[in-house]
């Protein structure tokens, strides 16, 4: 099952649409008519999405989330060591001095750079800054997903390709090593990269 809500993705693969592995940022939105219960519901859903991304894809070292209830926004970040959430801020305010229908982006405390900086950072970031591990690449072999893992040795870089998962129970924990054990082969030839 793929993601149901809006997401920002990177190089979405046409062969595997709506894949959790391609998500850069998970979003949860509510109109904010139910007050604190909307916020709690969005928080639960975005935490579940962040957790699911981290446990589903070994290529992710970290992932991001955004929750919005009415005009209140929060940013989320999670990696194997910590989950961090910003304080909520008002990203959209009605401007009284221009007229009843004029709007402006104005977080509380007059700091619009939060929203602008966040999206600009996403747009101009390198893959590793968005949470992807540059040493692991998802590949398609015989219609199956495998992972090429680069290892630096005295001989130089060696690439191993996973063939079977033996143990992956620790990836279920949101905070922790995310350790899994696989059988792998030393890759000799280049394979088609999925992302």
N, CA and C atoms as a LAMMPS dump frame, in Angstrom:
ITEM: TIMESTEP
0
ITEM: NUMBER OF ATOMS
585
ITEM: BOX BOUNDS ff ff ff
-5.0000000000000000e+02 5.0000000000000000e+02
-5.0000000000000000e+02 5.0000000000000000e+02
-5.0000000000000000e+02 5.0000000000000000e+02
ITEM: ATOMS id mol type element x y z
1 1 1 N 0.845 -1.178 0
2 1 2 C 0 0 0
3 1 3 C 0.887 1.237 0
4 2 1 N 0.601 2.16 -0.863
5 2 2 C 1.384 3.381 -0.975
6 2 3 C 0.786 4.494 -0.144
7 3 1 N 1.435 5.636 -0.135
8 3 2 C 0.943 6.78 0.63
9 3 3 C -0.386 7.287 0.074
10 4 1 N -1.269 7.734 0.967
11 4 2 C -2.58 8.229 0.556
12 4 3 C -2.644 9.747 0.556
13 5 1 N -1.857 10.384 1.39
14 5 2 C -1.915 11.838 1.508
15 5 3 C -0.943 12.507 0.566
16 6 1 N -0.952 13.834 0.557
17 6 2 C -0.014 14.56 -0.294
18 6 3 C 1.416 14.392 0.195
19 7 1 N 2.334 14.299 -0.746
20 7 2 C 3.741 14.144 -0.416
21 7 3 C 4.586 14.906 -1.422
22 8 1 N 5.789 15.209 -1.047
23 8 2 C 6.8 15.685 -1.993
24 8 3 C 7.699 14.501 -2.264
25 9 1 N 7.885 14.174 -3.539
26 9 2 C 8.677 13.011 -3.886
27 9 3 C 9.888 13.403 -4.704
28 10 1 N 10.801 12.491 -4.795
29 10 2 C 12.032 12.683 -5.546
30 10 3 C 12.122 11.59 -6.594
31 11 1 N 12.224 11.978 -7.868
32 11 2 C 12.406 11.027 -8.962
33 11 3 C 11.443 9.847 -8.867
34 12 1 N 10.174 10.137 -8.791
35 12 2 C 9.17 9.089 -8.661
36 12 3 C 9.291 8.12 -9.826
37 13 1 N 9.415 6.854 -9.516
38 13 2 C 9.596 5.821 -10.52
39 13 3 C 8.254 5.409 -11.1
40 14 1 N 8.123 5.444 -12.404
41 14 2 C 6.866 5.089 -13.071
42 14 3 C 6.548 3.604 -12.907
43 15 1 N 7.58 2.778 -12.733
44 15 2 C 7.384 1.339 -12.599
45 15 3 C 6.739 0.981 -11.252
46 16 1 N 7.027 1.772 -10.224
47 16 2 C 6.501 1.535 -8.884
48 16 3 C 5.834 2.806 -8.379
49 17 1 N 4.639 3.181 -8.902
50 17 2 C 4.007 4.438 -8.492
51 17 3 C 3.553 4.405 -7.037
52 18 1 N 3.457 5.587 -6.443
53 18 2 C 3.008 5.745 -5.06
54 18 3 C 3.815 4.899 -4.089
55 19 1 N 5.111 4.937 -4.25
56 19 2 C 6 4.155 -3.419
57 19 3 C 6.458 4.971 -2.213
58 20 1 N 6.458 4.361 -1.04
59 20 2 C 6.932 5.025 0.167
60 20 3 C 8.409 5.381 0.04
61 21 1 N 9.144 4.628 -0.747
62 21 2 C 10.576 4.851 -0.888
63 21 3 C 10.913 6.169 -1.578
64 22 1 N 9.97 6.769 -2.297
65 22 2 C 10.24 7.995 -3.036
66 22 3 C 9.827 9.264 -2.292
67 23 1 N 9.334 9.138 -1.085
68 23 2 C 8.809 10.303 -0.36
69 23 3 C 9.933 11.088 0.298
70 24 1 N 9.919 12.383 0.065
71 24 2 C 10.857 13.295 0.714
72 24 3 C 10.206 13.928 1.94
73 25 1 N 8.963 14.41 1.788
74 25 2 C 8.24 15.076 2.875
75 25 3 C 6.811 14.552 2.914
76 26 1 N 6.352 14.151 4.104
77 26 2 C 4.963 13.736 4.307
78 26 3 C 4.175 14.921 4.845
79 27 1 N 2.954 15.085 4.37
80 27 2 C 2.094 16.178 4.812
81 27 3 C 0.811 15.634 5.414
82 28 1 N 0.305 16.314 6.421
83 28 2 C -1.031 16.06 6.981
84 28 3 C -1.714 17.409 7.133
85 29 1 N -2.953 17.491 6.649
86 29 2 C -3.711 18.742 6.662
87 29 3 C -5.059 18.549 7.349
88 30 1 N -5.506 19.558 8.035
89 30 2 C -6.869 19.619 8.572
90 30 3 C -7.349 21.062 8.466
91 31 1 N -8.652 21.221 8.388
92 31 2 C -9.223 22.575 8.339
93 31 3 C -9.082 23.284 9.677
94 32 1 N -8.919 22.53 10.739
95 32 2 C -8.725 23.132 12.049
96 32 3 C -10.013 23.518 12.739
97 33 1 N -11.112 22.918 12.34
98 33 2 C -12.403 23.262 12.944
99 33 3 C -12.634 22.55 14.27
100 34 1 N -11.862 21.481 14.542
101 34 2 C -12.058 20.725 15.783
102 34 3 C -10.992 21.011 16.828
103 35 1 N -10.237 22.068 16.625
104 35 2 C -9.267 22.504 17.629
105 35 3 C -8.132 21.529 17.842
106 36 1 N -7.859 21.222 19.103
107 36 2 C -6.723 20.404 19.49
108 36 3 C -6.822 18.97 18.972
109 37 1 N -8.032 18.458 18.772
110 37 2 C -8.168 17.084 18.281
111 37 3 C -7.649 16.957 16.851
112 38 1 N -7.787 18.012 16.03
113 38 2 C -7.213 18.001 14.678
114 38 3 C -5.695 17.921 14.747
115 39 1 N -5.114 18.7 15.627
116 39 2 C -3.662 18.716 15.777
117 39 3 C -3.146 17.352 16.224
118 40 1 N -3.793 16.744 17.2
119 40 2 C -3.37 15.429 17.691
120 40 3 C -3.509 14.368 16.609
121 41 1 N -4.585 14.431 15.821
122 41 2 C -4.792 13.471 14.746
123 41 3 C -3.71 13.618 13.678
124 42 1 N -3.415 14.849 13.282
125 42 2 C -2.348 15.084 12.305
126 42 3 C -0.996 14.626 12.837
127 43 1 N -0.723 14.901 14.109
128 43 2 C 0.544 14.486 14.714
129 43 3 C 0.691 12.965 14.639
130 44 1 N -0.354 12.227 15.012
131 44 2 C -0.313 10.763 14.965
132 44 3 C -0.066 10.268 13.544
133 45 1 N -0.75 10.888 12.582
134 45 2 C -0.625 10.436 11.193
135 45 3 C 0.75 10.739 10.606
136 46 1 N 1.297 11.905 10.891
137 46 2 C 2.61 12.22 10.331
138 46 3 C 3.692 11.382 11.001
139 47 1 N 3.574 11.102 12.287
140 47 2 C 4.539 10.224 12.962
141 47 3 C 4.477 8.823 12.354
142 48 1 N 3.266 8.334 12.086
143 48 2 C 3.123 7.021 11.45
144 48 3 C 3.804 7.034 10.073
145 49 1 N 3.6 8.098 9.292
146 49 2 C 4.218 8.191 7.959
147 49 3 C 5.742 8.228 8.053
148 50 1 N 6.27 9.044 8.962
149 50 2 C 7.719 9.122 9.142
150 50 3 C 8.282 7.757 9.523
151 51 1 N 7.594 7.08 10.439
152 51 2 C 8.016 5.754 10.892
153 51 3 C 7.972 4.753 9.744
154 52 1 N 6.896 4.782 8.971
155 52 2 C 6.743 3.831 7.875
156 52 3 C 7.825 4.036 6.808
157 53 1 N 8.139 5.272 6.503
158 53 2 C 9.19 5.559 5.526
159 53 3 C 10.529 5.013 6.017
160 54 1 N 10.848 5.256 7.284
161 54 2 C 12.128 4.82 7.83
162 54 3 C 12.235 3.3 7.893
163 55 1 N 11.133 2.608 8.176
164 55 2 C 11.221 1.149 8.269
165 55 3 C 11.1 0.476 6.909
166 56 1 N 10.534 1.158 5.91
167 56 2 C 10.307 0.55 4.603
168 56 3 C 11.495 0.671 3.657
169 57 1 N 12.333 1.668 3.863
170 57 2 C 13.365 1.954 2.877
171 57 3 C 14.739 2.091 3.511
172 58 1 N 15.632 1.148 3.269
173 58 2 C 16.981 1.266 3.825
174 58 3 C 17.788 2.415 3.223
175 59 1 N 17.311 2.997 2.136
176 59 2 C 18.008 4.137 1.525
177 59 3 C 17.814 5.423 2.315
178 60 1 N 16.833 5.455 3.213
179 60 2 C 16.57 6.657 4.01
180 60 3 C 17.395 6.662 5.292
181 61 1 N 18.125 7.745 5.509
182 61 2 C 18.765 7.992 6.805
183 61 3 C 17.88 8.885 7.658
184 62 1 N 17.029 9.678 6.978
185 62 2 C 16.144 10.618 7.663
186 62 3 C 14.985 10.953 6.733
187 63 1 N 13.943 11.568 7.294
188 63 2 C 12.819 12.031 6.487
189 63 3 C 12.153 13.217 7.186
190 64 1 N 11.329 13.936 6.44
191 64 2 C 10.704 15.163 6.925
192 64 3 C 9.191 15.061 6.865
193 65 1 N 8.517 15.895 7.673
194 65 2 C 7.064 15.962 7.659
195 65 3 C 6.589 17.376 7.938
196 66 1 N 5.337 17.63 7.559
197 66 2 C 4.699 18.925 7.802
198 66 3 C 3.267 18.654 8.225
199 67 1 N 2.822 19.304 9.301
200 67 2 C 1.404 19.249 9.68
201 67 3 C 0.844 20.661 9.622
202 68 1 N -0.396 20.75 9.119
203 68 2 C -1.069 22.041 9.018
204 68 3 C -2.497 21.864 9.523
205 69 1 N -2.871 22.663 10.488
206 69 2 C -4.238 22.731 10.986
207 69 3 C -4.662 24.19 10.871
208 70 1 N -5.603 24.438 9.995
209 70 2 C -6.043 25.802 9.703
210 70 3 C -4.839 26.599 9.217
211 71 1 N -4.383 27.57 9.97
212 71 2 C -3.226 28.369 9.559
213 71 3 C -1.994 28.091 10.425
214 72 1 N -2.057 27.063 11.263
215 72 2 C -0.93 26.699 12.114
216 72 3 C -0.133 25.575 11.452
217 73 1 N 1.157 25.758 11.393
218 73 2 C 2.038 24.801 10.723
219 73 3 C 3.144 24.354 11.656
220 74 1 N 3.549 23.06 11.525
221 74 2 C 4.688 22.522 12.262
222 74 3 C 5.561 21.733 11.296
223 75 1 N 6.871 21.806 11.485
224 75 2 C 7.819 21.022 10.719
225 75 3 C 8.283 19.842 11.563
226 76 1 N 8.504 18.701 10.906
227 76 2 C 8.936 17.475 11.57
228 76 3 C 10.195 16.955 10.897
229 77 1 N 11.069 16.346 11.694
230 77 2 C 12.266 15.679 11.184
231 77 3 C 12.478 14.427 12.011
232 78 1 N 12.806 13.326 11.343
233 78 2 C 13.159 12.127 12.091
234 78 3 C 14.319 11.417 11.412
235 79 1 N 15.169 10.846 12.25
236 79 2 C 16.259 9.983 11.803
237 79 3 C 16.306 8.832 12.803
238 80 1 N 17.288 7.991 12.733
239 80 2 C 17.355 6.84 13.643
240 80 3 C 17.681 7.235 15.084
241 81 1 N 18.116 8.48 15.298
242 81 2 C 18.508 8.908 16.639
243 81 3 C 17.449 9.735 17.351
244 82 1 N 16.633 10.497 16.597
245 82 2 C 15.745 11.455 17.248
246 82 3 C 14.612 11.853 16.306
247 83 1 N 13.502 12.264 16.901
248 83 2 C 12.423 12.91 16.151
249 83 3 C 12.261 14.301 16.737
250 84 1 N 12.256 15.301 15.852
251 84 2 C 12.18 16.697 16.277
252 84 3 C 10.969 17.34 15.614
253 85 1 N 10.25 18.164 16.384
254 85 2 C 9.114 18.907 15.832
255 85 3 C 9.257 20.373 16.231
256 86 1 N 8.918 21.263 15.314
257 86 2 C 8.998 22.694 15.606
258 86 3 C 7.799 23.128 16.437
259 87 1 N 7.892 24.301 17
260 87 2 C 6.717 24.903 17.62
261 87 3 C 5.777 25.328 16.5
262 88 1 N 4.466 25.256 16.727
263 88 2 C 3.547 25.694 15.666
264 88 3 C 3.664 27.192 15.427
265 89 1 N 3.5 27.563 14.17
266 89 2 C 3.499 28.98 13.833
267 89 3 C 2.409 29.249 12.806
268 90 1 N 1.904 30.467 12.81
269 90 2 C 0.85 30.882 11.894
270 90 3 C 1.505 31.347 10.596
271 91 1 N 1.297 30.565 9.516
272 91 2 C 1.958 30.904 8.26
273 91 3 C 1.093 31.763 7.339
274 92 1 N -0.147 32.02 7.739
275 92 2 C -1.072 32.728 6.855
276 92 3 C -1.971 33.6 7.714
277 93 1 N -1.895 34.903 7.529
278 93 2 C -2.695 35.805 8.353
279 93 3 C -3.421 36.816 7.475
280 94 1 N -4.649 37.166 7.852
281 94 2 C -5.407 38.2 7.147
282 94 3 C -4.823 39.547 7.519
283 95 1 N -4.545 40.343 6.523
284 95 2 C -3.976 41.658 6.76
285 95 3 C -5.103 42.686 6.836
286 96 1 N -5.317 43.283 8
287 96 2 C -6.396 44.258 8.206
288 96 3 C -6.123 45.593 7.537
289 97 1 N -4.873 45.965 7.408
290 97 2 C -4.563 47.301 6.894
291 97 3 C -4.712 47.421 5.376
292 98 1 N -4.858 46.301 4.646
293 98 2 C -5.002 46.367 3.195
294 98 3 C -6.451 46.233 2.783
295 99 1 N -7.212 45.451 3.5
296 99 2 C -8.612 45.238 3.154
297 99 3 C -9.058 43.866 3.624
298 100 1 N -10.358 43.619 3.67
299 100 2 C -10.852 42.371 4.233
300 100 3 C -10.5 41.136 3.398
301 101 1 N -10.206 41.29 2.105
302 101 2 C -9.934 40.125 1.265
303 101 3 C -8.458 39.984 0.909
304 102 1 N -7.631 40.873 1.361
305 102 2 C -6.2 40.782 1.088
306 102 3 C -5.569 39.83 2.095
307 103 1 N -4.669 39.016 1.612
308 103 2 C -3.979 38.077 2.491
309 103 3 C -2.483 38.255 2.324
310 104 1 N -1.751 37.87 3.331
311 104 2 C -0.298 37.903 3.23
312 104 3 C 0.267 36.744 4.041
313 105 1 N 1.443 36.274 3.63
314 105 2 C 2.134 35.261 4.41
315 105 3 C 2.809 35.976 5.561
316 106 1 N 2.371 35.694 6.775
317 106 2 C 2.949 36.378 7.926
318 106 3 C 2.846 35.49 9.153
319 107 1 N 3.871 34.673 9.424
320 107 2 C 3.828 33.891 10.646
321 107 3 C 3.769 34.803 11.865
322 108 1 N 3.23 34.255 12.953
323 108 2 C 3.234 35.043 14.175
324 108 3 C 4.682 35.405 14.5
325 109 1 N 4.877 36.473 15.196
326 109 2 C 6.184 37.033 15.519
327 109 3 C 6.878 37.595 14.286
328 110 1 N 6.154 37.871 13.229
329 110 2 C 6.692 38.528 12.037
330 110 3 C 7.901 37.792 11.45
331 111 1 N 7.823 36.47 11.333
332 111 2 C 8.948 35.7 10.813
333 111 3 C 8.529 34.798 9.651
334 112 1 N 8.278 35.363 8.471
335 112 2 C 7.856 34.545 7.325
336 112 3 C 8.961 33.652 6.783
337 113 1 N 10.184 33.866 7.197
338 113 2 C 11.275 33.077 6.651
339 113 3 C 11.19 31.591 7.001
340 114 1 N 10.446 31.197 8.049
341 114 2 C 10.312 29.775 8.378
342 114 3 C 9.777 28.986 7.192
343 115 1 N 8.637 29.395 6.698
344 115 2 C 7.992 28.695 5.588
345 115 3 C 8.82 28.804 4.315
346 116 1 N 9.287 29.982 4
347 116 2 C 10.052 30.211 2.77
348 116 3 C 11.365 29.44 2.808
349 117 1 N 12.068 29.519 3.917
350 117 2 C 13.349 28.834 4.048
351 117 3 C 13.18 27.318 3.941
352 118 1 N 12.127 26.78 4.553
353 118 2 C 11.889 25.337 4.521
354 118 3 C 11.741 24.838 3.088
355 119 1 N 10.861 25.467 2.305
356 119 2 C 10.634 25.003 0.943
357 119 3 C 11.817 25.295 0.025
358 120 1 N 12.492 26.406 0.222
359 120 2 C 13.702 26.678 -0.568
360 120 3 C 14.786 25.647 -0.245
361 121 1 N 14.896 25.266 1.011
362 121 2 C 15.873 24.249 1.4
363 121 3 C 15.583 22.921 0.723
364 122 1 N 14.322 22.559 0.636
365 122 2 C 13.953 21.308 -0.035
366 122 3 C 14.291 21.351 -1.522
367 123 1 N 13.991 22.46 -2.149
368 123 2 C 14.195 22.589 -3.59
369 123 3 C 15.671 22.525 -3.967
370 124 1 N 16.526 23.162 -3.182
371 124 2 C 17.933 23.268 -3.545
372 124 3 C 18.837 22.26 -2.843
373 125 1 N 18.278 21.352 -2.073
374 125 2 C 19.079 20.395 -1.311
375 125 3 C 19.6 19.262 -2.196
376 126 1 N 20.742 18.747 -1.819
377 126 2 C 21.289 17.537 -2.435
378 126 3 C 20.556 16.332 -1.832
379 127 1 N 20.645 15.191 -2.502
380 127 2 C 19.952 13.99 -2.028
381 127 3 C 20.312 13.63 -0.588
382 128 1 N 21.591 13.659 -0.243
383 128 2 C 21.99 13.291 1.118
384 128 3 C 21.446 14.278 2.155
385 129 1 N 21.225 15.545 1.763
386 129 2 C 20.664 16.532 2.684
387 129 3 C 19.166 16.308 2.884
388 130 1 N 18.534 15.593 1.966
389 130 2 C 17.112 15.268 2.081
390 130 3 C 16.877 13.949 2.809
391 131 1 N 17.955 13.308 3.247
392 131 2 C 17.8 12.109 4.062
393 131 3 C 18.164 10.801 3.396
394 132 1 N 18.554 10.837 2.114
395 132 2 C 18.922 9.586 1.46
396 132 3 C 20.372 9.243 1.714
397 133 1 N 20.63 7.956 1.917
398 133 2 C 21.966 7.443 2.155
399 133 3 C 22.666 7.274 0.807
400 134 1 N 23.755 8.006 0.558
401 134 2 C 24.42 7.904 -0.742
402 134 3 C 25.125 6.569 -0.976
403 135 1 N 25.284 5.753 0.078
404 135 2 C 25.974 4.474 -0.076
405 135 3 C 25.022 3.327 -0.398
406 136 1 N 23.704 3.593 -0.447
407 136 2 C 22.727 2.546 -0.755
408 136 3 C 21.859 3.011 -1.92
409 137 1 N 21.764 2.182 -2.95
410 137 2 C 20.94 2.482 -4.107
411 137 3 C 19.928 1.36 -4.321
412 138 1 N 18.695 1.729 -4.57
413 138 2 C 17.644 0.755 -4.875
414 138 3 C 17.748 0.397 -6.354
415 139 1 N 17.755 -0.893 -6.656
416 139 2 C 17.852 -1.35 -8.036
417 139 3 C 16.778 -2.402 -8.3
418 140 1 N 16.477 -2.616 -9.563
419 140 2 C 15.495 -3.618 -9.971
420 140 3 C 16.237 -4.741 -10.691
421 141 1 N 16.119 -5.953 -10.161
422 141 2 C 16.764 -7.115 -10.76
423 141 3 C 15.704 -8.188 -10.951
424 142 1 N 15.427 -8.514 -12.191
425 142 2 C 14.418 -9.536 -12.479
426 142 3 C 13.049 -9.173 -11.943
427 143 1 N 12.729 -7.879 -11.945
428 143 2 C 11.432 -7.424 -11.448
429 143 3 C 11.341 -7.321 -9.934
430 144 1 N 12.435 -7.569 -9.232
431 144 2 C 12.443 -7.498 -7.768
432 144 3 C 13.352 -6.365 -7.31
433 145 1 N 12.958 -5.745 -6.202
434 145 2 C 13.766 -4.678 -5.609
435 145 3 C 14.905 -5.294 -4.818
436 146 1 N 16.092 -4.792 -5.094
437 146 2 C 17.283 -5.142 -4.325
438 146 3 C 18.026 -3.848 -4.028
439 147 1 N 19.062 -3.945 -3.222
440 147 2 C 19.816 -2.755 -2.84
441 147 3 C 21.296 -2.977 -3.097
442 148 1 N 21.918 -2.011 -3.763
443 148 2 C 23.36 -2.004 -3.946
444 148 3 C 23.953 -1.186 -2.809
445 149 1 N 24.842 -1.801 -2.053
446 149 2 C 25.447 -1.153 -0.892
447 149 3 C 26.936 -0.973 -1.161
448 150 1 N 27.389 0.282 -1.171
449 150 2 C 28.803 0.603 -1.415
450 150 3 C 29.564 0.564 -0.104
451 151 1 N 30.694 -0.121 -0.128
452 151 2 C 31.544 -0.254 1.052
453 151 3 C 32.951 0.169 0.665
454 152 1 N 33.548 1.059 1.451
455 152 2 C 34.925 1.481 1.208
456 152 3 C 35.873 0.494 1.872
457 153 1 N 36.789 -0.05 1.092
458 153 2 C 37.778 -1.002 1.604
459 153 3 C 39.169 -0.509 1.23
460 154 1 N 40.184 -1.257 1.629
461 154 2 C 41.563 -0.924 1.253
462 154 3 C 41.757 -1.014 -0.256
463 155 1 N 40.938 -1.844 -0.905
464 155 2 C 41.017 -2.021 -2.356
465 155 3 C 40.252 -0.928 -3.104
466 156 1 N 39.544 -0.099 -2.397
467 156 2 C 38.683 0.916 -3.003
468 156 3 C 37.223 0.616 -2.692
469 157 1 N 36.333 1.207 -3.463
470 157 2 C 34.904 0.994 -3.227
471 157 3 C 34.449 -0.333 -3.818
472 158 1 N 33.752 -1.121 -2.995
473 158 2 C 33.197 -2.398 -3.415
474 158 3 C 31.69 -2.305 -3.252
475 159 1 N 30.938 -2.825 -4.217
476 159 2 C 29.479 -2.777 -4.166
477 159 3 C 28.931 -4.187 -3.991
478 160 1 N 28.096 -4.346 -2.96
479 160 2 C 27.41 -5.61 -2.706
480 160 3 C 25.929 -5.408 -2.98
481 161 1 N 25.302 -6.443 -3.52
482 161 2 C 23.873 -6.368 -3.809
483 161 3 C 23.132 -7.363 -2.929
484 162 1 N 22.093 -6.871 -2.236
485 162 2 C 21.312 -7.747 -1.374
486 162 3 C 20.564 -8.762 -2.241
487 163 1 N 20.413 -9.973 -1.704
488 163 2 C 19.66 -10.998 -2.422
489 163 3 C 18.484 -11.504 -1.6
490 164 1 N 18.629 -11.452 -0.26
491 164 2 C 17.557 -11.957 0.601
492 164 3 C 17.693 -11.35 1.992
493 165 1 N 16.567 -10.998 2.608
494 165 2 C 16.575 -10.489 3.984
495 165 3 C 16.525 -11.679 4.935
496 166 1 N 17.453 -11.71 5.864
497 166 2 C 17.476 -12.761 6.885
498 166 3 C 16.777 -12.271 8.148
499 167 1 N 17.097 -11.047 8.551
500 167 2 C 16.59 -10.476 9.798
501 167 3 C 16.419 -8.976 9.611
502 168 1 N 15.214 -8.465 9.917
503 168 2 C 15.015 -7.012 9.82
504 168 3 C 14.063 -6.489 10.892
505 169 1 N 13.997 -7.181 12.022
506 169 2 C 13.069 -6.771 13.076
507 169 3 C 13.411 -5.423 13.688
508 170 1 N 14.693 -5.078 13.761
509 170 2 C 15.057 -3.83 14.427
510 170 3 C 14.731 -2.595 13.595
511 171 1 N 14.396 -2.757 12.314
512 171 2 C 14.018 -1.589 11.522
513 171 3 C 12.632 -1.075 11.913
514 172 1 N 11.864 -1.886 12.646
515 172 2 C 10.524 -1.466 13.072
516 172 3 C 10.546 -0.383 14.136
517 173 1 N 11.642 -0.244 14.864
518 173 2 C 11.736 0.799 15.884
519 173 3 C 12.052 2.132 15.218
520 174 1 N 11.292 3.162 15.559
521 174 2 C 11.541 4.473 14.971
522 174 3 C 12.904 5.017 15.394
523 175 1 N 13.254 4.841 16.651
524 175 2 C 14.552 5.273 17.16
525 175 3 C 15.384 4.023 17.424
526 176 1 N 16.56 3.97 16.875
527 176 2 C 17.435 2.808 17.044
528 176 3 C 18.326 2.645 15.828
529 177 1 N 19.025 1.548 15.765
530 177 2 C 20.007 1.339 14.707
531 177 3 C 19.384 1.045 13.347
532 178 1 N 18.19 0.495 13.308
533 178 2 C 17.58 0.137 12.035
534 178 3 C 18.373 -0.957 11.344
535 179 1 N 18.866 -1.892 12.12
536 179 2 C 19.767 -2.936 11.641
537 179 3 C 18.992 -4.052 10.955
538 180 1 N 19.477 -4.499 9.812
539 180 2 C 18.917 -5.692 9.181
540 180 3 C 20.071 -6.543 8.662
541 181 1 N 19.819 -7.835 8.538
542 181 2 C 20.818 -8.768 8.044
543 181 3 C 20.312 -9.344 6.735
544 182 1 N 21.162 -9.306 5.719
545 182 2 C 20.774 -9.821 4.41
546 182 3 C 21.873 -10.717 3.857
547 183 1 N 21.503 -11.549 2.908
548 183 2 C 22.531 -12.22 2.122
549 183 3 C 22.816 -11.302 0.943
550 184 1 N 24.069 -11.235 0.555
551 184 2 C 24.473 -10.322 -0.514
552 184 3 C 25.507 -10.981 -1.402
553 185 1 N 25.594 -10.453 -2.611
554 185 2 C 26.638 -10.889 -3.53
555 185 3 C 27.45 -9.668 -3.942
556 186 1 N 28.705 -9.905 -4.239
557 186 2 C 29.538 -8.806 -4.737
558 186 3 C 29.122 -8.525 -6.174
559 187 1 N 28.749 -7.296 -6.427
560 187 2 C 28.223 -6.939 -7.75
561 187 3 C 29.361 -6.763 -8.741
562 188 1 N 29.194 -7.406 -9.869
563 188 2 C 30.228 -7.315 -10.902
564 188 3 C 29.828 -6.307 -11.969
565 189 1 N 28.58 -6.36 -12.398
566 189 2 C 28.141 -5.497 -13.499
567 189 3 C 27.12 -4.486 -12.994
568 190 1 N 26.975 -3.418 -13.737
569 190 2 C 26.021 -2.369 -13.395
570 190 3 C 24.603 -2.838 -13.656
571 191 1 N 23.692 -2.525 -12.771
572 191 2 C 22.284 -2.876 -12.925
573 191 3 C 21.477 -1.605 -13.155
574 192 1 N 20.247 -1.765 -13.627
575 192 2 C 19.351 -0.63 -13.823
576 192 3 C 18.947 -0.051 -12.473
577 193 1 N 19.202 1.205 -12.26
578 193 2 C 18.858 1.864 -10.995
579 193 3 C 17.385 2.248 -10.995
580 194 1 N 16.667 1.952 -9.892
581 194 2 C 15.236 2.212 -9.809
582 194 3 C 14.945 3.688 -9.664
583 195 1 N 15.683 4.41 -8.826
584 195 2 C 15.334 5.817 -8.685
585 195 3 C 16.083 6.701 -9.56
